[in-house]
Structures are given as C-alpha cells and as structure tokens.
Amino acid sequence: MAPIRSPFQKAVSNLKAPSAAAYVQADWDAAYKSATPTVEDTRLYEAAKWIAAEAEEGRKRFSSPAFGPLSAEWATILAVAALNREYRTAVNLRSEALKKRGAAEPFISMDAMAGVRISSDTGQHFTVEDLAESSTDLTENWLFDAMTATGMNPPPNELSVHAVEAGRAYSFRKSLNTLWNQARHEGWYFEQGPDGISRWNPGSRQDMILNQTWLQRQQSNLMNYPNIDSSVWPKLTVSQRRKRARTHGATSVKRSGNTVKVKVSSPSYLSAWPPHYAIEKSALEGSFLRDFLGTDMPKIAGVTVSMLLLAWHLVLDIAKELSKGVELPSLLSPERAEHLALSLPARVLKDALMQGIPASLEIASAIIDFLTFELKNGSNEKGNRGLWSAPLIKVPNRDDYLLPLPALETSNPARKVEAWLEKGGIDDANPVTTRGILYETLYRSRVKEEIDKNKKFNSASAAEHGIKPTKGFKEEIDLLVCFGGFCIVGEVKLFLMPTEPAERARYDGKLESAAKQAKRKAEALKAKPEVAAATLGISVQEASTLEYLPLVVTAQNYGFSTRVEDVLVVEAEFLKMYLSGSDIVVGRAIQFGSSRTVDQTRQYYANEAGAAGNFVKEASSPYVLTRISERFVWATSPFPTLAHAGATLAVPVFRDVSGNERRRAQSLIDLLSPTRA
C-alpha cells in the first residue's frame, strides 16, 4: 500500500484528479517543482500527466452525453440492456472455458473455480466477476448522466450504435479513473519502451498478490458452509430440500405484451446441486454476519436481512427466467433493448414479493424502496453501495423497474449484507444495535468454547468478558487468551472487506490505529500482571512470566499475516480454528459434473506448548494464504489508449493446483463411493 507521506503527495492530494475536466497541469507542475521529489513522487507526477493526456483525448473523441439524443427513460433502459448483454456474453465465454478445462482436468480446486479467467479478442485477461464489477460500476456513471438527459422521445428505431458508443466512452472513463486510483493509492507507475508502449506495473507486486489472495480466500471461505450443504443436498428428499432452501420462488416468468406474468410457487428442487439462494444463505450463516441475519432494522420496520435475501433471490429468479426468452442481438431496437434490460412493471414485482416472502403490501413496498438504486447525493451515503446492494433500477417517468443481471448474480453476499445493515440502522453509530460490540461478545464466547473443547490444551484459558476499564486499569481489552506461556491481547475489529484502492487506503489507516491500540494495551497489561491474573484465574507470578502478544483480529481477511506498527494482523476465523486444535481444511477440490469434493487438511500442533511455539510463524505465513498466493503468475493485459502509442497492465493470473496436489486429490476422489456423484 502507498500511504501519503511526502510533501508533494500531500500538496497534490487536494488538486483535481487528472481524469477530471477541471484538471490543471500547471498546478501539478508547480507542486512538483517546489518539492524535492522522491522516486514515488516522480512516478505519480508522470502518471498524472499520462492519464490527463488520455482523458483530454477522450473528451474530444466521445460526445457528451455519450448515448446520443436519448431521453432519460431510454438512456436508462439502454444502459441496463448494454450491461446485461456484455455480462451474458462473458458468462457464455466462461462456460466454454470451464468445459474445456473439465475435459482436460477431471477436478479443479475451489480457489481456482473462483478465479477462472477468460480472454477477449483483444487479449485482455479477466474473470467474469472482474467484468461484472467494472461494467456495473461504469453503468452507475451512465445512469448518473441518464438522469439529466434531455433527448427526444420516442427513441430512434436502432439503438446499437448508441449502445456501442456509450459503452466505449464509459468504459474508457472508468478505466482511467481506476488507473488513477491505483497510481494515487497503490503506487502504480509506467515505463515506456523503445516501441512507445507504456507498461504499467503496481508499486508493489507483493502487495497486489496479497490483495488478490485475501479476496480469493474470502470467496473460498464463503463457500465452506455451502460445500458441506452440497455434499448433503443430493441425499435429501424434495421436501427436505425445501426446508433448507425456499418454500416459494418465481417458477415461471413470461412476457406478454406490455406486462409480465410471474408465477410464484414451490420450486421443484430436482437438481443434485443446491440452488443459488441455499448456497448464499449457507455462506452467510457460516460467516461473521450470521448473528445479524434475523435482527429487525430500525430504519425499515418489520424487515430483516433474511427477508431482504428472500426478496433479492425472487428478483433474481425473475431476471433469469426473463433472460431465457431474450437472445443476444447484434441490432437493438427499442423493444429488444427493453427486453434485454429485463423491464418489469412495479405492480408485478410487488405482487411477487408479497407471495414469495411472504409479506404485506406495506412491507413489500418498503423492501422495493430499500432495494432501489439511488445516486449518491451526500445525504444517502450510509449503506449505499450502488447497484451491488440495491439492484432495482427505476425507469424515469414510468412505473417500471429494470434488472441488472451482473449485480444480482455476482454481488458479494457479505458486502451487500454489510451495506443493508448499515443502511437499515444496525451499525456502531446506534448504541442499541451496535454490531462491533455484539460481534466481540459472541467471538469471545466462541473462542472460549473452542479452547475448552481442545484436548491438546491443559492449562489454556480465555477471558469470557474481556477486560473492562476500571479506576486502576484504564484500558478495555477485547480478547485475552493465554496458552503455553503466551498471552494474546487482541484488538477485535469488524471491518468491511475493502475491494478498491481508496477503500484499501482507508482500511490501512484503520489497521494502523487498531495496531497502536493493541500494542498500548499489551504493554499496560504487562505492567500490571495482577489484572491478567484476576481475569484469567491464574497466579500473579504466572501472569508476570507470560509473553504478551498484541494482535489485531479482523473479521475479514484483509491485512491477515502482515505486520502494522510491528503488530501482527490475524483473521478471526483462522485464530478460532487454530485455538480449536482440530485439523484445518486448507484446500478443497470439486469434481466436474458432480457434487463430490475432497479436502486437504493440516495439523498445526500436537500439544499446548507446540501451539504457543508455532503460532507466530503459522500466523505470519499461513498455509491457507500461501497455497493461494503461490499460484499466481504474472501476465499483461492491453489497456485502451487514445493519446499514446499503446499500453499494457500487469495482471496476476491464478493457476490451479500443482501436479502433486492434483494427483493426491485425485487419489482421494477415487476412494469416494460412486453413489455420491
């Protein structure tokens, strides 16, 4: 990560970004000339000039608005139609890639399944999730412009020209914004070769691999519980499957004239693979969010996360069923655009939610409003994650909604639930429904339970209630665990997993603050061993001989295994598993075309002394991360340019398991009963 440290970086932090129309090169020149620039400063300065030149050419090349003479209504419809068409095309490409891989390799690791990359005709490498993220984000920019469009109504008979032009314009703009954020926050820089090609690289390849590893592990972690369900699902009867999934879904959706007919009934559940809803629900139940799923939201009375999840998947049902009847056309009439955008009358959506959740008209209406996309305006920032948490797009001047497939299908379940909780009033700003305190309390209880059950421990102990401030000891300690002469002093944090450069920069600041707190508290406890003795039920003499280890314990993966202010950052789930003493699943493979899986396990220690002796080493270089990070290889991907001869980006590409791992997993799969397929 690249924190702002130098005078130059501080001076330009308040200047307009080079991708903005109001960017002034002279201001940047003056700031650079007045500084004694570091290598990083020079890289940032050159990056700003490069991006500014591209942005200027982009404003000349693309008209404004980019979607031509369309009204707000049709500019909005075209935005979602273009998004859905691009996403469906990418999904088709991935399906072909997986079929080819399945023919060559009988099984694949779950990590690799989450990171399958496809290649475009231009040589770009990306996952479907990459494309879904970038396309959905640029669509939000398109929707922003569409809201103020003043074009003609009705639209022209052919819209594909406007769709292509707008897609290029917003994609180019989004690419430059992303590149600038990477340069600004993560030190990305370019080197120009004799051929005139600008080759962009991250400021730290190691940091980028770590970022990708944390994201990859989060996706794999979210599949831990669903994988258990997947092995059980084929053995269940249809009635048992309904109890584990939904009792109602949108089982038939047909477009008829200007309306849509939706049939809500019990799904058949005939497939041997669990449905999307069951997988996502199971993922959440196995995550740090499980304790908040059934909590009523103060700002939307009578509604819980569980109800919102049901509503989300009813909408997804409708979107998928509507898509089945819509081909991917090369030419785009207004009618085809509306069908591709999956337009749906508000009354039909309301009726479907009333039947499928089920809910009253008032609750169904409130849920629709809650899940309706809003442009950020300064007063609605809290919990507003754009289309990723609110995928219903209201058509201007009409009582219809549009359904963006990539947001509905690929939205990270943990991130959208975090957004819902914040938007619904369940956050740390509300003392009645504070998440952090509840999470800390439950986490301490679960850690203590694991320690008590650990037969490899003899004298380990944990403070069930932490340590509260007193007159004689001013510090509040979230987590206190003693084993093998070690005493962990943990600062527990419930942070949202960052996914883009600016978020990561803010998160780094939070980690730094948490690390300083953990270090201060560990030193305070070391100075007063009687406090630890009284809390843990040990003698003062024993407490005075303990090695006090400050830790930052995060609910998410970001930062895991790194040191901040010389304090180790550890993922909460890893720490709990480590203290449980059980063999830990470090990898999972799945056989193509079946629900059969095989796990790789690892024992971290044989006794309490071993647990203490191995902890720092295992937490600093955990196999659960290195098995992922070691599979990345570097490739280059073309970057669009208008002002330069050409450009490429360095991208990490994820490979599947090694040959030895593959043979080991194959031998285990061969032992599985054929009846489990």
KEKE-926282 format. One record per residue (C-alpha): residue in three letters; x, z, y. Coordinates in steps of 0.05 Angstrom, whole numbers, padded with zeros to 5 digits, always signed. Example, Ala and Ser with C-alpha at 12.3 -4.5 7.8 and 13.67 -1.06 7.14 Angstrom:
BEGIN
Ala+00246+00156-00090
Ser+00273+00143-00021
END
This chain:
BEGIN
Met+00000+00000+00000
Ala+00024-00013+00071
Pro+00006+00044+00119
Ile+00012+00034+00194
Arg+00078+00065+00214
Ser+00118+00021+00262
Pro+00105+00017+00338
Phe+00090-00057+00331
Gln+00037-00047+00278
Lys+00005+00007+00320
Ala+00007-00037+00382
Val-00029-00095+00347
Ser-00079-00052+00309
Asn-00127-00057+00368
Leu-00118-00131+00381
Lys-00165-00185+00357
Ala-00152-00210+00286
Pro-00120-00279+00281
Ser-00182-00306+00245
Ala-00226-00288+00305
Ala-00243-00338+00360
Ala-00222-00286+00412
Tyr-00151-00280+00384
Val-00098-00285+00439
Gln-00029-00306+00415
Ala+00003-00283+00480
Asp-00018-00211+00467
Trp+00015-00213+00398
Asp+00078-00245+00427
Ala+00084-00191+00479
Ala+00076-00135+00428
Tyr+00128-00167+00383
Lys+00179-00178+00438
Ser+00172-00106+00463
Ala+00186-00077+00394
Thr+00248-00071+00351
Pro+00214-00107+00292
Thr+00224-00087+00220
Val+00222-00138+00164
Glu+00149-00118+00153
Asp+00134-00127+00227
Thr+00162-00198+00226
Arg+00123-00215+00164
Leu+00058-00190+00196
Tyr+00072-00227+00262
Glu+00086-00293+00225
Ala+00025-00283+00181
Ala-00018-00274+00243
Lys+00007-00339+00274
Trp-00003-00377+00209
Ile-00074-00352+00200
Ala-00091-00363+00273
Ala-00070-00436+00268
Glu-00114-00446+00207
Ala-00173-00411+00240
Glu-00167-00455+00301
Glu-00167-00518+00259
Gly-00226-00491+00221
Arg-00266-00483+00285
Lys-00250-00555+00302
Arg-00266-00581+00232
Phe-00331-00545+00219
Ser-00392-00548+00264
Ser-00428-00485+00285
Pro-00475-00468+00254
Ala-00444-00497+00191
Phe-00512-00511+00158
Gly-00534-00562+00210
Pro-00603-00568+00242
Leu-00639-00519+00196
Ser-00688-00465+00215
Ala-00675-00392+00199
Glu-00722-00399+00140
Trp-00687-00458+00108
Ala-00616-00437+00126
Thr-00631-00373+00087
Ile-00660-00409+00028
Leu-00602-00458+00025
Ala-00552-00400+00028
Val-00580-00369-00035
Ala-00590-00436-00070
Ala-00517-00453-00059
Leu-00495-00384-00083
Asn-00536-00388-00147
Arg-00513-00459-00162
Glu-00439-00441-00155
Tyr-00446-00378-00197
Arg-00484-00412-00253
Thr-00431-00467-00255
Ala-00376-00414-00262
Val-00415-00378-00317
Asn-00420-00443-00356
Leu-00345-00453-00349
Arg-00331-00382-00375
Ser-00377-00393-00434
Glu-00337-00455-00453
Ala-00271-00416-00444
Leu-00296-00359-00489
Lys-00319-00408-00542
Lys-00250-00440-00544
Arg-00218-00371-00547
Gly-00266-00349-00602
Ala-00249-00410-00644
Ala-00174-00395-00638
Glu-00177-00318-00640
Pro-00228-00280-00683
Phe-00228-00220-00637
Ile-00209-00200-00566
Ser-00193-00134-00532
Met-00248-00106-00487
Asp-00198-00105-00430
Ala-00186-00180-00437
Met-00261-00193-00445
Ala-00270-00162-00376
Gly-00214-00205-00347
Val-00224-00275-00374
Arg-00201-00325-00321
Ile-00224-00396-00313
Ser-00191-00454-00277
Ser-00223-00500-00226
Asp-00209-00574-00217
Thr-00161-00556-00161
Gly-00120-00509-00205
Gln-00147-00444-00178
His-00150-00385-00227
Phe-00207-00336-00222
Thr-00255-00293-00262
Val-00330-00302-00256
Glu-00330-00234-00223
Asp-00278-00258-00172
Leu-00322-00317-00155
Ala-00385-00275-00154
Glu-00352-00226-00106
Ser-00323-00277-00058
Ser-00385-00322-00059
Thr-00433-00264-00049
Asp-00392-00237+00009
Leu-00388-00304+00044
Thr-00463-00313+00033
Glu-00473-00250+00075
Asn-00436-00285+00132
Trp-00481-00345+00122
Leu-00543-00302+00124
Phe-00518-00269+00189
Asp-00516-00338+00222
Ala-00581-00359+00189
Met-00619-00302+00222
Thr-00607-00332+00290
Ala-00614-00406+00271
Thr-00660-00446+00316
Gly-00662-00512+00279
Met-00721-00556+00261
Asn-00777-00541+00213
Pro-00793-00575+00165
Pro-00724-00587+00136
Pro-00695-00656+00120
Asn-00711-00687+00053
Glu-00639-00679+00027
Leu-00601-00613+00036
Ser-00540-00620-00008
Val-00497-00647+00049
His-00512-00585+00090
Ala-00500-00540+00029
Val-00432-00570+00015
Glu-00410-00568+00088
Ala-00434-00497+00098
Gly-00403-00475+00032
Arg-00335-00503+00053
Ala-00340-00472+00123
Tyr-00359-00402+00100
Ser-00311-00405+00041
Phe-00254-00424+00088
Arg-00272-00369+00136
Lys-00277-00317+00081
Ser-00210-00339+00052
Leu-00175-00329+00119
Asn-00209-00261+00130
Thr-00188-00238+00061
Leu-00116-00263+00070
Trp-00111-00228+00138
Asn-00136-00162+00109
Gln-00085-00168+00054
Ala-00029-00182+00104
Arg-00052-00126+00150
His-00063-00071+00099
Glu-00020-00092+00039
Gly+00038-00129+00069
Trp+00023-00199+00044
Tyr+00072-00250+00072
Phe+00091-00323+00063
Glu+00155-00362+00052
Gln+00157-00435+00069
Gly+00196-00481+00023
Pro+00231-00548+00038
Asp+00167-00582+00016
Gly+00128-00548+00072
Ile+00086-00508+00024
Ser+00072-00436+00046
Arg+00078-00390-00014
Trp+00041-00324-00003
Asn+00061-00261-00041
Pro+00037-00189-00039
Gly+00080-00138-00002
Ser+00089-00103-00069
Arg+00075-00137-00135
Gln+00077-00070-00169
Asp+00022-00043-00123
Met-00021-00104-00135
Ile-00014-00097-00211
Leu-00033-00023-00205
Asn-00095-00041-00164
Gln-00115-00093-00216
Thr-00101-00043-00272
Trp-00144+00011-00241
Leu-00202-00038-00232
Gln-00194-00065-00302
Arg-00193+00005-00332
Gln-00255+00024-00292
Gln-00292-00035-00323
Ser-00267-00015-00392
Asn-00286+00058-00381
Leu-00356+00038-00361
Met-00362+00004-00429
Asn-00342+00066-00470
Tyr-00412+00093-00480
Pro-00444+00024-00485
Asn-00395+00007-00541
Ile-00420+00067-00580
Asp-00491+00043-00569
Ser-00471-00027-00590
Ser-00448-00002-00658
Val-00513+00037-00668
Trp-00561-00015-00639
Pro-00563-00063-00699
Lys-00585-00006-00745
Leu-00644+00015-00701
Thr-00716-00007-00712
Val-00751-00044-00654
Ser-00790+00020-00636
Gln-00724+00060-00634
Arg-00692+00006-00591
Arg-00750+00011-00541
Lys-00737+00086-00534
Arg-00664+00074-00519
Ala-00678+00017-00471
Arg-00741+00000-00431
Thr-00812+00002-00453
His-00831-00054-00405
Gly-00796-00115-00377
Ala-00812-00183-00348
Thr-00820-00221-00413
Ser-00849-00286-00386
Val-00840-00317-00317
Lys-00867-00385-00297
Arg-00871-00421-00231
Ser-00939-00451-00217
Gly-00947-00488-00152
Asn-00932-00442-00094
Thr-00934-00379-00135
Val-00900-00346-00195
Lys-00934-00316-00255
Val-00899-00255-00284
Lys-00919-00223-00350
Val-00896-00151-00357
Ser-00898-00125-00429
Ser-00855-00093-00483
Pro-00792-00133-00497
Ser-00782-00156-00569
Tyr-00711-00128-00576
Leu-00696-00173-00636
Ser-00623-00185-00617
Ala-00568-00147-00653
Trp-00535-00137-00585
Pro-00564-00085-00535
Pro-00596-00113-00471
His-00563-00112-00403
Tyr-00605-00052-00380
Ala-00586-00009-00440
Ile-00512-00025-00430
Glu-00514-00009-00356
Lys-00555+00055-00366
Ser-00507+00078-00421
Ala-00447+00063-00376
Leu-00476+00107-00321
Glu-00494+00162-00370
Gly-00421+00163-00392
Ser-00394+00164-00321
Phe-00385+00216-00267
Leu-00453+00196-00239
Arg-00495+00219-00299
Asp-00515+00284-00265
Phe-00547+00248-00206
Leu-00590+00195-00242
Gly-00654+00236-00242
Thr-00648+00270-00175
Asp-00703+00257-00123
Met-00677+00224-00060
Pro-00692+00260+00006
Lys-00698+00195+00045
Ile-00743+00158-00004
Ala-00793+00209-00031
Gly-00811+00205-00104
Val-00755+00156-00122
Thr-00693+00168-00165
Val-00633+00126-00186
Ser-00665+00117-00254
Met-00726+00085-00222
Leu-00683+00040-00179
Leu-00645+00018-00241
Leu-00710+00000-00275
Ala-00732-00039-00214
Trp-00665-00074-00210
His-00670-00099-00281
Leu-00742-00121-00274
Val-00718-00164-00215
Leu-00660-00189-00258
Asp-00710-00206-00314
Ile-00750-00248-00265
Ala-00687-00281-00237
Lys-00661-00300-00306
Glu-00728-00326-00330
Leu-00738-00367-00267
Ser-00668-00396-00274
Lys-00683-00423-00343
Gly-00731-00474-00313
Val-00683-00496-00258
Glu-00630-00549-00272
Leu-00566-00553-00231
Pro-00580-00615-00188
Ser-00529-00657-00152
Leu-00580-00675-00099
Leu-00620-00619-00067
Ser-00690-00629-00040
Pro-00724-00571-00003
Glu-00767-00558-00064
Arg-00707-00556-00111
Ala-00668-00512-00063
Glu-00725-00462-00061
His-00729-00462-00137
Leu-00653-00454-00143
Ala-00657-00396-00094
Leu-00708-00364-00141
Ser-00762-00353-00088
Leu-00815-00302-00106
Pro-00878-00281-00068
Ala-00877-00208-00046
Arg-00943-00191-00078
Val-00919-00217-00146
Leu-00856-00174-00141
Lys-00897-00113-00121
Asp-00945-00122-00180
Ala-00887-00130-00229
Leu-00854-00065-00205
Met-00920-00027-00208
Gln-00929-00047-00281
Gly-00856-00045-00304
Ile-00830+00021-00276
Pro-00890+00040-00273
Ala-00903+00063-00202
Ser-00958+00068-00150
Leu-00966+00014-00096
Glu-00934+00061-00046
Ile-00873+00075-00089
Ala-00865+00001-00109
Ser-00867-00019-00036
Ala-00816+00035-00018
Ile-00769+00011-00073
Ile-00774-00061-00049
Asp-00757-00039+00022
Phe-00698+00002-00005
Leu-00670-00056-00045
Thr-00680-00108+00011
Phe-00616-00135+00043
Glu-00603-00115+00115
Leu-00548-00139+00161
Lys-00505-00081+00185
Asn-00523-00063+00256
Gly-00488+00003+00268
Ser-00548+00047+00253
Asn-00556+00028+00179
Glu-00483+00032+00155
Lys-00492+00091+00108
Gly-00500+00067+00037
Asn-00504-00006+00060
Arg-00461-00045+00011
Gly-00496-00110+00027
Leu-00524-00152-00030
Trp-00486-00111-00081
Ser-00535-00053-00074
Ala-00594-00088-00040
Pro-00603-00157-00072
Leu-00673-00175-00047
Ile-00668-00226+00010
Lys-00730-00232+00054
Val-00744-00303+00076
Pro-00752-00304+00153
Asn-00825-00316+00175
Arg-00850-00315+00103
Asp-00875-00261+00055
Asp-00826-00285+00001
Tyr-00761-00259-00028
Leu-00700-00295-00055
Leu-00659-00271-00114
Pro-00582-00278-00113
Leu-00561-00282-00186
Pro-00487-00261-00179
Ala-00505-00197-00142
Leu-00559-00180-00193
Glu-00517-00195-00255
Thr-00447-00172-00235
Ser-00457-00114-00187
Asn-00413-00056-00208
Pro-00463-00003-00233
Ala-00422+00056-00208
Arg-00413+00026-00138
Lys-00486+00008-00129
Val-00509+00077-00153
Glu-00460+00109-00104
Ala-00490+00067-00049
Trp-00561+00085-00069
Leu-00545+00159-00069
Glu-00513+00155+00000
Lys-00570+00113+00028
Gly-00622+00159-00004
Gly-00591+00221+00026
Ile-00554+00250-00034
Asp-00485+00258-00004
Asp-00437+00311+00021
Ala-00467+00308+00091
Asn-00530+00340+00063
Pro-00517+00413+00043
Val-00578+00414-00002
Thr-00559+00353-00043
Thr-00483+00351-00035
Arg-00451+00310-00091
Gly-00380+00336-00086
Ile-00396+00410-00098
Leu-00443+00394-00156
Tyr-00391+00348-00187
Glu-00336+00400-00181
Thr-00380+00454-00213
Leu-00400+00411-00272
Tyr-00330+00384-00281
Arg-00300+00454-00284
Ser-00352+00474-00335
Arg-00338+00414-00379
Val-00262+00423-00375
Lys-00270+00496-00396
Glu-00315+00476-00454
Glu-00262+00426-00478
Ile-00207+00478-00473
Asp-00248+00529-00511
Lys-00260+00479-00567
Asn-00188+00456-00571
Lys-00159+00484-00635
Lys-00089+00465-00614
Phe-00092+00516-00558
Asn-00080+00591-00569
Ser-00078+00623-00501
Ala-00103+00570-00453
Ser-00154+00590-00401
Ala-00193+00559-00344
Ala-00227+00589-00283
Glu-00300+00572-00294
His-00318+00581-00220
Gly-00251+00562-00189
Ile-00227+00608-00134
Lys-00269+00623-00072
Pro-00236+00644-00006
Thr-00232+00719+00007
Lys-00204+00764+00061
Gly-00138+00770+00022
Phe-00134+00697-00001
Lys-00159+00644+00047
Glu-00155+00583+00001
Glu-00211+00552-00041
Ile-00186+00523-00106
Asp-00229+00472-00142
Leu-00195+00472-00210
Leu-00149+00524-00242
Val-00125+00513-00314
Cys-00070+00550-00350
Phe-00037+00527-00415
Gly+00032+00532-00446
Gly+00063+00565-00385
Phe+00033+00511-00339
Cys-00019+00525-00285
Ile-00055+00465-00257
Val-00081+00474-00186
Gly-00128+00416-00178
Glu-00160+00387-00115
Val-00221+00352-00144
Lys-00247+00292-00106
Leu-00309+00249-00116
Phe-00287+00185-00081
Leu-00317+00116-00086
Met-00271+00066-00121
Pro-00242+00020-00067
Thr-00241-00054-00082
Glu-00214-00088-00020
Pro-00153-00078+00026
Ala-00187-00040+00083
Glu-00222+00007+00034
Arg-00157+00019-00003
Ala-00122+00036+00063
Arg-00175+00088+00080
Tyr-00172+00115+00009
Asp-00097+00123+00014
Gly-00109+00168+00075
Lys-00158+00210+00035
Leu-00108+00217-00022
Glu-00054+00239+00026
Ser-00100+00292+00055
Ala-00120+00316-00014
Ala-00048+00319-00037
Lys-00028+00362+00022
Gln-00085+00409+00006
Ala-00066+00414-00068
Lys+00007+00429-00051
Arg-00012+00482+00000
Lys-00059+00516-00048
Ala-00010+00516-00105
Glu+00043+00548-00060
Ala-00007+00600-00036
Leu-00026+00618-00108
Lys+00047+00622-00129
Ala+00059+00671-00072
Lys+00001+00714-00097
Pro+00002+00713-00173
Glu-00047+00771-00175
Val-00102+00724-00152
Ala-00089+00676-00210
Ala-00083+00736-00258
Ala-00151+00764-00238
Thr-00184+00696-00242
Leu-00155+00674-00309
Gly-00157+00743-00342
Ile-00082+00747-00353
Ser-00029+00798-00330
Val+00004+00793-00262
Gln+00071+00788-00298
Glu+00048+00728-00338
Ala+00018+00696-00276
Ser+00083+00705-00238
Thr+00121+00666-00292
Leu+00074+00606-00292
Glu+00095+00538-00266
Tyr+00043+00520-00214
Leu+00029+00445-00213
Pro-00012+00416-00156
Leu-00055+00357-00176
Val-00105+00311-00142
Val-00161+00299-00192
Thr-00204+00239-00176
Ala-00269+00217-00208
Gln-00245+00145-00205
Asn-00181+00110-00228
Tyr-00152+00092-00160
Gly-00085+00127-00150
Phe-00080+00150-00222
Ser-00008+00160-00245
Thr+00021+00155-00174
Arg+00050+00209-00131
Val+00026+00221-00060
Glu+00065+00272-00018
Asp+00101+00286-00085
Val+00035+00308-00116
Leu+00011+00273-00179
Val-00057+00238-00179
Val-00095+00243-00244
Glu-00162+00213-00264
Ala-00213+00267-00281
Glu-00235+00236-00347
Phe-00163+00229-00371
Leu-00148+00302-00354
Lys-00210+00326-00391
Met-00193+00284-00452
Tyr-00121+00308-00451
Leu-00143+00381-00450
Ser-00192+00369-00506
Gly-00135+00358-00556
Ser-00171+00303-00592
Asp-00143+00234-00609
Ile-00156+00190-00550
Val-00182+00119-00553
Val-00131+00077-00517
Gly-00158+00008-00534
Arg-00218-00026-00564
Ala-00226-00096-00594
Ile-00290-00132-00609
Gln-00301-00188-00660
Phe-00332-00251-00631
Gly-00403-00264-00652
Ser-00415-00193-00677
Ser-00422-00121-00654
Arg-00363-00098-00696
Thr-00308-00061-00658
Val-00243-00026-00675
Asp-00209+00028-00635
Gln-00136+00045-00624
Thr-00124+00120-00618
Arg-00065+00163-00598
Gln-00048+00237-00606
Tyr-00015+00266-00544
Tyr+00008+00333-00572
Ala+00006+00378-00633
Asn+00003+00446-00600
Glu-00004+00482-00534
Ala+00070+00481-00518
Gly+00071+00406-00531
Ala+00012+00396-00485
Ala+00048+00430-00428
Gly+00115+00396-00443
Asn+00085+00326-00446
Phe+00034+00330-00391
Val+00073+00305-00330
Lys+00105+00249-00370
Glu+00039+00226-00400
Ala+00001+00231-00334
Ser+00055+00194-00296
Ser+00059+00136-00344
Pro-00006+00139-00384
Tyr-00013+00090-00441
Val-00085+00079-00421
Leu-00057+00045-00359
Thr+00009+00015-00383
Arg-00026-00021-00441
Ile-00065-00058-00386
Ser-00011-00067-00333
Glu+00039-00096-00383
Arg-00008-00153-00400
Phe-00008-00182-00330
Val+00033-00245-00317
Trp+00041-00279-00250
Ala+00014-00348-00234
Thr-00001-00386-00170
Ser-00067-00410-00143
Pro-00077-00462-00089
Phe-00101-00438-00021
Pro-00141-00484+00025
Thr-00105-00506+00089
Leu-00122-00549+00150
Ala-00063-00535+00196
His-00006-00532+00145
Ala+00021-00578+00090
Gly-00007-00533+00036
Ala-00006-00462+00010
Thr-00008-00422-00054
Leu-00024-00350-00071
Ala+00010-00307-00124
Val-00043-00282-00172
Pro-00037-00234-00232
Val-00069-00264-00295
Phe-00090-00217-00351
Arg-00068-00234-00422
Asp-00100-00208-00485
Val-00068-00160-00535
Ser+00000-00175-00564
Gly+00012-00204-00633
Asn+00028-00137-00665
Glu-00034-00105-00635
Arg-00075-00164-00656
Arg-00052-00160-00729
Arg-00063-00085-00730
Ala-00134-00091-00703
Gln-00149-00149-00749
Ser-00129-00108-00810
Leu-00176-00053-00787
Ile-00233-00101-00775
Asp-00223-00129-00845
Leu-00238-00060-00872
Leu-00305-00057-00837
Ser-00365-00069-00881
Pro-00394-00139-00873
Thr-00463-00107-00866
Arg-00443-00081-00797
Ala-00437-00150-00768
END
